[in-house]
Each structure stands twice: as structure tokens, then as C-alpha cells.
Amino acid sequence: MEQKIKEILSGINEPFLNKDFVSLGFVYEIAVKGDNVKIRLGITDTEYNAFPELKNKIWGKIVEEIPEIKKVDVDFMLGIVNHDNKQKEHVLPGVKNTIAVASGKGGVGKSTVAVNLAAALTLEGAKVGLIDADIYGPSIPMMLGINERPKVVKSGGVNKMLPIMQYGIKLMSIGFLVEDNSAIVWRGPMASSALKQFMSEVLWEDLDFLLFDMPPGTGDIQLTLSQTIPLTGSVVVTTPQEISLSDARKGHNMFEKVNVPNLGFIENMSYYLQPDGTKEFIFGQGGGKKLADEFNVKLLGEIPIDTEIRITGDSGKPIMFSKPDSESGKIFKAIAKNLILEVNTKNIQPSKAKGIEIIV
């Protein structure tokens, strides 16, 4: 009976990816009890506006082809397509997708975006981890209100660190391992080694997304990450001003050279919303859209200058958790939905890998 139902589902497409539920791996449960069937399926957007029609289509097909079934209950949950790669599975078993949140320069709010993006993905129903890969300037501990050290456990006969869990996100940062206000004075190879340890010596277990909050620029850490695991993709954060766009281009081109697809740009500090509702474009207008059009990638979203984003980040409870229904909260939610769609779409497309170009 379960096999018959699965065959029927193999002829019904998930509405966002135009591919059937079975080949996507989005059939999570088929439970048959008498003449009743309960099905749990994955979907790219859990707020899909045509659920009744889709449920009726599935119900109708099953009842039509299996007359002994009288009742069909269909539930949906967030479906994330796995980035299928043997090297990734070896280094990070159980992690479906790895995404670098990067910028070409400092001062664009990349860490704030990374934290709230992780939060937004979590609130969408994804299992999320976040690595603070900015070894020299870790900010995750403060932004998420963490003041503890990770525990060490035995796993497979070796010692591994347990990531710290906060607000449902699994976290690792060099800031958890050093004294507050300590300067990390390391050469590039030591910082790269620390990043490798955060991947291979931390018990991440099953995750839909592991995000990397990258340091600014295009240096050792970026190359180490790109050459250690094949990333699902990168997200490049910029502001609208020309000097930021110039550096964001370099960030995009760096990832392109090491065969990491850019999943999209995020424009931070896009505008200031005046009390009367008008927008003041302090740093210019349309820069992120200009970049997205230039490289034919998605503009994932435009985030305003919002005092509440700063206040909530400083207090250790980001705006996505403290005020998710605020205007900025809604924008981060939309960015998360756009990213999920980009990841799922990219993962079902044939690989266009050309091989990694090693840069010395």
C-alpha cells in the first residue's frame, strides 16, 4: 500500500520546484491504518497559498487509484533539498547545506545579517547551525547573549565539542574559547586551522543549513573554507554605496573563482524609514539590485537602517526573536524564504562544476 501511494506521489509535483515529491526526497511519512492514510510531505514554502487545492489533488489521486482508501490526511513541513556531495558528507555528515555569508569589506553589517538570517531560517522550520568564522573579530557570543564554553563529549571514540544551542540555533565561535576582550593574534594558517576544527571536531549532527559568518575580504579563511568543503553557495552582503558595491563585486568574483555559486546579494542599510513613512536613501539607492542584475543572481532582500536591529543585537536577542513581526523582521523572513527557494532550486539542477582553481 505504501509503495502504491509513493508511486502516486511520484506523479505529483512540488509547486515551487516543478519536480515530484518522491524524487525531491520530500516524502517524510506514509502511515496506513485501516482505510485511513496519513501523509507528511516537504514543501519549499510552508505558507503556500494554495494548500487546499494541493491537498485535494493528492487526496483525489489516491482515492481514485486505491478504492479501499476512504480518508487521506496530508500535512506539510519545510522541505530542504540536500546538496549531494561525498566530500561534504565526509567532513560534515548530516549537514544538508553549507552557506558562506560574506562581504568584500567590513562595516556593512554582515554579522548582524548572518545572525538574523539564521534566526529567520529557524523560525521557518529549518534546523540551523552558525559558525563564527570571523576568527579575529568574533561577534556571535555578544549578539546572541552567550557566556559559556562548549562541552566536550566522546563520539565514535574521539573527543568532539558540542555546539552551544541558543534560540534553537547550534553555534560555534572562537569567542566561546578565549577570555572576553582578548585579542586573537594569529597568523593566517592558525586561523584557518581553527575553522577546520569547527567543521570536523564539532558534533553538528543533522542540520538543514550550516551558515558561516565570514570575515571581511577575500583571504585565507575564504580560501580554506572553499577548498575544505564544496559549499552549497554564498550570500554576499553589501550596502548601496559605490565603495561597498566595488568590494562586493570582488567577493562575488572570489567565490566564482573557487567554484562557489552566489545564491544572492543582500543589501543592508538600504534606507531609513522616516516617521511619516517616507524612505531616506542615506547611502544611495538601488546598489544591490544593480549588482544582482550585473551578475544575473537574486537580490534576496533590502534591509533598512533600523535602530531596533542595533538595540536587539546589542542586548543579545536579535530582532528576529525579539520582534519578528516588526517591519525588519518581516524583511528577514522574506529573505529566508528567498534563500530556501534558491538553495532548493540550485540543488536540483545539474552540476556545472568546472573544478576549483587553487590560488597561491
N, C-alpha and C positions, 0 to 999 in steps of 0.2 A: 504493500500500500504506500509506504513512504517513497519507494522508488518511482511509483506511478506519479505521485504528487510532484516529485522532483523533476520528472520528465515534463510535466505540465508547466512548471515554473521556468524550465529552460526555454520555453517559448514565449515568455513574458519579459519585456524589457524594463529595467530600472529607468525611471523617467528622465533623469539628468544625464546619464551616460550612454543611453541608447544601446545597451547591451544587457543580455538576460541575467537574472538574479543568480543563476547557478554558476555560470562562467565567471562572474564577478566574485564568487565566494560569499555572497550576501544571504545565503540560506542558513540561518543560525539555529533553527529548531523546527522540526516537524513532529508533532505528538498526536497520535491517533488513539482515540478512546471510544470504542463502540462505533457509532455513526457520526461522531464529532471529530473535527480536526482543528488543532491549534498550530498556527504557523507564525514564526518570528523571522522577519526579513530586515536586511540592512537597506538604508536609503541615504543619499548624499545630503539631503536637507530634511530634517525631522519636522519642519514646519511647512512642508509641501502643501499647496493649497487645493490639491485635487485628490486627497486621500480617499474620500468616499467612492469616487469613480474607480480608482485603482483597486480598492478592496473588493468592490462589486465585480470587477473584471476577473480577479483571481478566484473569487467565490463561484462565479458563474462557470468558469472553465473547469474547475474541479468537480462541481456537482454535475455538469454536463457529461464529463468523461468518466466519472466514477459514481454511478447512480446510488450506490449504497451509502455514500456520504450525504448527510442531511444538513449538517451545520459546519460552517467554516469560520473560525476566528482568526483574523490577521492582525498582527501587531508589527510596528516598525520601530527600529532603533537606528542610531547613526551607523552607517557603513563606511569603512575606510579601506581602500584597496592597498594591499601590501606592495611595497617596492621590492620586487623579487630580485635578489642578488646574493650569490653564495658568500662573497666576501663580507657583506654586511651581516649576514646570518651568523658567520663565524665570530665576528667581533662583538656584535650586539644581538644575540639570539632573542627573539621575541619582540624586537622593536620593528614596527612596520615601516616607519618613515623617519628620515633624519633631515632636518632643515636648518640651514645656517641663516640667522638673522644678522645682517651685516650692513655696513655703511662704508663709504670711501673715506670719511673723515669723522672726527669726534664732534660732539656738541649738537647732534641732530636728534637726540632723544631716543637713540636706538635701544638702550636697555629698558627704558620705560615702555617702549613699544613691544619689546620681546616679552616682558613680564605680563603685560595686559593681553597680548596675543595668546600666550599660554593659558591665561585665565579664561579668555573667551572660548578657546577650544575646549577647555574643561567643562565650561557651562553648556557647551553644545552636546556634551556627552562623550567626548573623546578622553582616552587615557593619555596623559601628557607628562613628559619629563622635560626639565630645563637644565642645561649645563651652562654655568657662568664661565665661558671660555675667554673672557677678558681677564687674563691671569694677573696683569699688572694693576688693574683698577676694578676689582670685583665689587659689584653694587647690589647683587641679588639678596645677600643677607639683610641689608637695611631696607630694601624696597618691599621685602616680604616679612619683615619683622622677626627674623630668626637669630637666636643667640644660643646655639648649641652645636655640638660636634657630632658627626656621623658615627654610628656604631659599626663595629667590625664583627662579621659572622663567618662561619665556615660554609662554603658552598662548593660541592664537588671536590672536597679535600683541600681547597685553598682558601685563604682569607680574602674576603671581599667586604667593601664598605656598603652599608645600607644608605641609599639616598634619604635625605630628610624630606618628610612629607609636610607640606603646608598648603592649606586650602585645596587639597586634592591633587596638587602637583608634586611630582617627585623632583628633588632638587639636589644639585651638587655644585659647590663653588670652592675655590681656594680660600675664600673668606671664612669658610667653616673650619679651616685647618690652621689658621695663623691668628695671632693676637690682634685685637682691634687696633686700628691705626698703624699697624706695622707696614713698612714699605717693602714690597717684594722686589728685590734687586737681583734679578736673574738674567742670564744670557738666553738668547732665543732657544737653544736646544733644551734647556731645563724647563722652560715654559711649554714647549712642545711635548716634552715627556709627561708633564703634569696632565695635559689634555688627553694624551693617550691613556693614562691611568684612569681618568674619569670615564673613559669609554669601556675599557677592558677589565677594570678592577672594582667596578661598582655593580651591584646587583640590581639592574634596572627591571628585569623581568618583562612582562607583557605591556607594551605601550603602542598606541596608535601613532604618536608623534614624540620624537625627541628633538627639542629645539636647542640650538647653540647660540647663545648671546656672544657674538664675535667681538674682538677688539677692533678699533678703527683701523683703516688702512688695508694693505694687501701684502702682509708679511709672512713670517714663519708660521704663525698659528693657522692662518688661512690655508697655506700650502700643506701643512701637516694634516689638517682635517680632510682636505680634498683627496689626499693620497693614502689616508688610512682607511677610509670607508667611502664607497660610492654614495654620495649624498643624493637624496631624492631631489633636492633643489635648494635654491637660496631665495631669500627675500631681502631686497635692498631698500633701506630706509634713507630718505632724503628730505630736505626742506625745499621750498620753491625757489630759493635764491640761486643765482647762476653759479656762485662758487661751490655750493653744495652739489648742484647738478653735475658740475665738472668732475668732482670726486666720485659721485655715484656712478658715472659712466666708467670710471676706472675700476670700481668694484664689480660692476656687471661684466666688464671685459676680462677681469682676472678670473672670475668663475667660469666664464666661457672658455678660457684657455685651458683650464683643468677639467673641462667636460662636465661642469655642474650647471644644469639648466636654471635660469632665473624664472621663478614662479610668479614674480611680480614685484612692482615697486609700491612702497607705502610712502605717501607724502605726509610728513609730520609738520606741525606748526603752520598749517595751511592758511589759517585766517584767525582773526579774533572776532568773536561774536559780540557785537555791541548790545547794550541793554534794550535798544529799540528793535533788535533783530537783524540789523544790517551787518554785513561782514566787512571787516577791515583787513586787507591783504598786506600785512606788515612786511613780509619777506618776498613779496612778489606773488604772482598768480599763475597757476597752470603749469608749473615746472614738472611736477610728477607725471602729468598727462603727456607733456612734451616728450619726456624720457620713454614712457611706455609706448607711445606711437613710434618713436625713433627705433626702438629695438623690437617692436611687434610683440610685446608682452603685456600682461594685465596690469592695470592700475588697481591695486587691491582696495585702496581707500584713501581718504584725505582726513586727517585728524586735526582738529582746531587747537589753537593755544587756549588752554583751559586751566584756570587756577586750581580747580578741583583735582585734576590729574596730578599736579605737583604736590598738593596737600596730602592726598591719599597715598601717593608713593612715599613721601617722607614719613608718614605715620605707620608704614608697614602693612597697609591694607589697600592694595591697588583699587582703582576706581571700578574695575570690572567686578570686584567683590563687594565694595562698599556702596557703590551707586550704579548698579548695572543698567538701570532704566534711565539714567541721565542721557543727554544728547551724545556725549562722548562714549558712554557705554554702548549705546546703540550702534555707533560707528565701528567700534572694535568688534562687536558681534557680527556686523556685516562683513568686515574684513576677514574674520574667521571663516564665515560661510564661503566667501570667495576663494579663500586658500584651500579649503577642503575640496571644493569643486576642481580647482586647478591641479591639486595633488592626485585626485582620483582620475581625472582625465589624462594626466601625464602617465600614470601608471598602467593604463590600459592601452596606450599607444605603443607601436613597435619601437624598440630602442634605436636611437640614432647615434649611438656612441661611436666616437672616432678614435678613442684611446687617449689616455692622459698625457699631456705634454709636460715633461719634467722641466722645471725652471730652476737654474742654478745661479 
